[in-house]
Amino acid sequence: MNQHSGAFIRVRHWRHPGWRDVVATLLVLAIVILLGTGAHQMTTRYVAAQEPPIFLSPTVLPGYALRTTMRMLAALIASLIFAFAYATPAAKNRRAEMVLIPVLDVLQSVPVLGYLSFTVVFFVSLFPGNWLGPELAAIFAIFTAQAWNMAFSFYQSLSTIPTDLDEASRSLRFSGWQRFWRLDVPFAMPGLVWNMMMSMSGGWFFVVASEAITVSGQTILLPGIGSYIATAIEKRDLPAVQGSILFLSLVFVIVNLLTDVVYAKVDPMVAYD
């Protein structure tokens, strides 16, 4: 204590960054750079006669895995937005529920490959001469393998909100926007995250079909794990198929670990072995 002023002097101790901080920073920067590179490649000019070949060298697998994972994440984000926008009116409005839920049931019953027959032409013609068209077609194919399940999950959660929580939100005079983000989404999040994990896993089954697109008698191969496997099977390259399966299993493990961490944060009552 200072004798003249009687005031306490506070000394601030700065913590020096440790090796974990450095590693985490480098990983974040690497992910940002990789995502930026992949996004740039997805929007380059597309010429059918100059379509890049799919190489079967093991060295291309990390880049192909990045492209495939980006498509999966883009489809997952689109599915989450769709679930919010579609399930909310279905759960809040009785008349809308009578129409939206049967339609969602029909959409869920259509095979993923059935959507490719007409959506590929739409997206390719929407962005002619650009890789963004085939990329959006592939993302939409994965979207159809994820969105319906997530929408049903969010609808079910909103339909089972306890009465006391509903009355509490009314007594606090929440607006519709405040109720959605402070009650609906938090209450539905544990089940929704679990269904996102299941939907993400289900989307991997259609990677080959979504990245090897056939339109007007022409096959468009998007660089990714799916097209790598399709090319390896076509050329009967068994070591390439085995290598891609092993690398894909590694991607599964990493994605599963990350989603488990997210789920543990959302629902702390869940214990993992």
N, C-alpha and C positions, 0 to 999 in steps of 0.2 A: 504494500500500500504506500502511495506517495504521501510523505508527511506534510507537504505544503498544501496540496489540494484535497487530500483525503479521498481521492478517487482510486479505484482499483485499476491496475494496468493489466490488460489481457494480452497474453502472448499467444499468437496463433501458430500452431505447429503444422507445417505442411508435410503431408505424407508423400514420400517419393514413390513413384510408380514401380511396382514389382514386376517380375517376369511374367506373371499371369496377365497383368494389364497390357504389357507389350504384346504378348501372344494374342490376346483378345482383339486388340486394336489392329494388328496385322491381319487377323482372320476377317474382321469386318471390312477392311480395305480390300482384301482379296475378293471377297464375295461381291462387293460393290463393283469392282473392276470386271469381274466375270459376268455379272448380270448386265452391265453396260455393253460389254462386248457381244454377249448373246443377243441382246435386244437390237443392237445395230445390225447384226447378221440377219436377223429375222425381217428386217425392213429394207434390205437391199433389192436391187432391180432383178426381176426374174425374167429370163428368156428361156423358152422351152427347149430350143436347140442347144443351149449352152448350160443345161442343167448339171450342177456339179456331181461327180460320181460319189458313190458311197464306198469309202475305203474300209478294208477289213483288217487293217493294222491295229494291234492292241493300243498303240499310242494315241489313237483318235477316240478311244472310249471315254476318257474324262470329258472331252469337249462335247461329244454326243450325249453323254449323260446329263451334262449341264443344260443342253437345249431341251431334252425331254423333260427334265425336272421343271424348267421354266414354263413349259406348256402345261404341265400338271398343276403348278401353282396358280397360273393364270386362270385355268378352268375352275380351280377350287375357289378363288376369289369371286369369279363370276357366279358360281353356284351359291356362294354365301349371300351375295347381293340379291340373287333371284329368290332365295329362301326367305329373306327379310321382306322383300316386296310382294311376294306371292302368298305366303302363309299368313301374314298379318291381317289382310282383309278377310281371308277365309276363316280365321279364328274370331274376328271381331264382329262380322256381319253375317247373320243367318242366311240371308238371301244369296250373298256372295259365296258362302260356304256350299250351298246346294249346287252351284255351278262349277266353282273352282276345284273342289276336291274330286268330283268325277272326271273332270278334264285331266287333272294331275294323274289320276289312276290310269287313264288311257295313255298318256304320254309315257308313263313308267312301263307300260306293257309293250311298247314299240321297241324292237331291238336297236342297239346302237348303230349297227350297219345300215338299218333302214333309213336313218337320218342322213347318212352320207350320200345317198342317191340323189338328193336334190339340194342339199346345203353346199356341197362342194362347188357346183356350178355357180351358185349365188355368190359365194365369197370370192371365187376366182374372177368372176365378171365384175365384182364390186371394186376390186383393186387390180386392174389389168396391168401386166408387166411388172408386178411387184410381189415379192415373197410374202408380203403381209396377207394376201388372199389365201394361199394354201396354208399358211400358219394359222389363220383364224378358223379355217375349215377343220384343221386338226384339233385346235383348242375346243371348238364346238362339239366335236365328236366325243372328246373326253368329258366335256361339260354334261352331255346327255347321260353319261355313266355315273354322274355324281349328284346332279341337282335335285332330282326327284326325291331321293332318299333324305337329303338334308331338308327339303321343304316339308316333307311329312313329319320329320323330327321336330322342327320348329313349330309347326301347326299343333302337334300333340302337346308340346310343352305349354304353349299359350292357352290351350284349352283346359289345362289342369292347374292353372295358377290358383293357389288357395284363396278362399274368400277373404280371410283376414288381411292378406297382403293387398288384395284389390281394394278393400275398404280403407286401408291405410293410405294408399296412393290417392284415393278420392278425398280423404280428410286433409291431406297435404296440398290438395288442389294442383296436382301435377297436370301440366298440359299433355297433349297427346305425344309430343316429342319427348318430354321428360319421362313420361311413363314408359315409353318404348325403351329408352336407354338406361333407365334406373330400375325398372322392374322386369319388363318382358325379356330383354336380352340377358341380363344377369341370371334370371331364373332358368332360362332355357339353355344357357351356355354349357353346362356340364354334358347334357345329352347331345347338344349340337356338336360339341368338339368330338365326342365319341363317334358320332355318325360321320363327321368330317374325316376321321381316321379310317373308318370303314369305306367311305366313298373314295378316298385317296387310294386305298388298296385296290378297290374295284376298278378304278381308272387304269391301273397298270395292265389289266387284262386286254385292253383295247389299244395298247401303244402301237403294236405292229399295224393294225388296221388303220389307225389314225395318221400314221406317218408314211404309209405307202398308199397314197390316194390315187384312184383311177378316175379320170374324167375324160369324156369324149374319146375313149379308146386309148388314152395316154396315161401312163403311170407316173405320178409325181412322187419322188422320194425325198422327204424332208430329212436333213441330217439329224440323227437321233438314234437312241438304242433300238427303237422299233424297226426303223429302216435298216439298221445294221444287222439285226437278226433276220429280217426278211431277205436281205441280200446274201447273207451267209447260208441260209437254207436253200435259196435258189441256186447258189454255186456249190452246194453240198460241201461246204467248208466246216467240218465238224469241230476242229479246234477253235475256230472263230465263234461258233455257236456256244461252245462250252465256256469260252472266255467271257462272252457277253452275259451269259447266265450268272457267272460268278460275280462279275462287276455289278450286274443288276441287283444281286443279293446284297452286295455291300451298300448300294444306294438305299435299298429297303431298310437295312439296319440303321443307317444314319437318319433317314426320315422318321422311322419309328421311334428312335431315341428322342428326336426333337419334339415330336408330337406327344410323347409321354411326358416330357418336361412341361409342355404347355398344359396338358390335361391335369397334371399335378398342381400347377399354379391355379387353374380354374376351380378344381375340386380338391381341396386339401385333405378331405376325408378319405381319399383313395390312397391306398398304400401299395407300393410296388416292391416286389422282391428284388 
